[in-house]
């Protein structure tokens, strides 16, 4: 009986020596709105997580010690806080402050082919689509168009289908 008591007390002290704690919290913006998908990491460890739709995050079984918690989100300044993890759970309320992102301008250009341009093009009418529609995916409806290659994993035109127009990727 003494041996069992000794082993149980040894196990108890071992668990206390190698204790682990929990770190959780919520991430919100300046208006008090929860931030979905904010990145929360405990620096110099392999612990990292994204917040849920309510802005909540939770780390379990974090070894005891002093850590730096870092929270990042696009369009907001990074947030860093020192936390001491012990047997008592750590609950944080984090507010991220917005920041401006300076980026180069983006210019989107396109060319629409009309019937008077010296380029090959095909117009598919509604009637043609209705006539060829046998319940297959859209790429199979376009398979008779010039320079179009259609493929299907199942071979029946239903499910994973794709098409490629000459000069482009899938």
KARA-V423462 format. One record per residue. N is the residue number from 1. PSI is psi in whole degrees, -180 to 180 (* if undefined). Layout:
n=N psi=PSI
n=N psi=PSI
//
This chain:
n=1 psi=-38
n=2 psi=-35
n=3 psi=-42
n=4 psi=-44
n=5 psi=-42
n=6 psi=-44
n=7 psi=-41
n=8 psi=-42
n=9 psi=-36
n=10 psi=-42
n=11 psi=-42
n=12 psi=-45
n=13 psi=-32
n=14 psi=-43
n=15 psi=-38
n=16 psi=-37
n=17 psi=-41
n=18 psi=44
n=19 psi=155
n=20 psi=151
n=21 psi=178
n=22 psi=141
n=23 psi=124
n=24 psi=170
n=25 psi=-171
n=26 psi=142
n=27 psi=125
n=28 psi=164
n=29 psi=-174
n=30 psi=-25
n=31 psi=3
n=32 psi=11
n=33 psi=138
n=34 psi=143
n=35 psi=110
n=36 psi=129
n=37 psi=16
n=38 psi=141
n=39 psi=126
n=40 psi=121
n=41 psi=152
n=42 psi=111
n=43 psi=148
n=44 psi=25
n=45 psi=-179
n=46 psi=14
n=47 psi=124
n=48 psi=146
n=49 psi=162
n=50 psi=150
n=51 psi=153
n=52 psi=-171
n=53 psi=-17
n=54 psi=7
n=55 psi=10
n=56 psi=149
n=57 psi=159
n=58 psi=128
n=59 psi=132
n=60 psi=153
n=61 psi=45
n=62 psi=127
n=63 psi=147
n=64 psi=145
n=65 psi=-179
n=66 psi=130
n=67 psi=166
n=68 psi=121
n=69 psi=131
n=70 psi=130
n=71 psi=127
n=72 psi=151
n=73 psi=138
n=74 psi=131
n=75 psi=4
n=76 psi=153
n=77 psi=141
n=78 psi=146
n=79 psi=131
n=80 psi=141
n=81 psi=138
n=82 psi=133
n=83 psi=146
n=84 psi=114
n=85 psi=128
n=86 psi=-156
n=87 psi=-26
n=88 psi=135
n=89 psi=146
n=90 psi=123
n=91 psi=123
n=92 psi=147
n=93 psi=114
n=94 psi=132
n=95 psi=122
n=96 psi=143
n=97 psi=130
n=98 psi=151
n=99 psi=155
n=100 psi=146
n=101 psi=119
n=102 psi=123
n=103 psi=160
n=104 psi=157
n=105 psi=152
n=106 psi=126
n=107 psi=125
n=108 psi=124
n=109 psi=147
n=110 psi=162
n=111 psi=127
n=112 psi=125
n=113 psi=129
n=114 psi=171
n=115 psi=-21
n=116 psi=5
n=117 psi=149
n=118 psi=47
n=119 psi=152
n=120 psi=134
n=121 psi=161
n=122 psi=131
n=123 psi=128
n=124 psi=122
n=125 psi=165
n=126 psi=-40
n=127 psi=-40
n=128 psi=-41
n=129 psi=-45
n=130 psi=-36
n=131 psi=-38
n=132 psi=-11
n=133 psi=112
n=134 psi=23
n=135 psi=11
n=136 psi=170
n=137 psi=163
n=138 psi=-41
n=139 psi=-34
n=140 psi=-24
n=141 psi=-23
n=142 psi=5
n=143 psi=-20
n=144 psi=0
n=145 psi=146
n=146 psi=144
n=147 psi=22
n=148 psi=128
n=149 psi=126
n=150 psi=140
n=151 psi=155
n=152 psi=134
n=153 psi=-41
n=154 psi=-18
n=155 psi=-2
n=156 psi=-5
n=157 psi=14
n=158 psi=133
n=159 psi=-123
n=160 psi=91
n=161 psi=156
n=162 psi=164
n=163 psi=157
n=164 psi=132
n=165 psi=137
n=166 psi=128
n=167 psi=3
n=168 psi=166
n=169 psi=170
n=170 psi=*
//
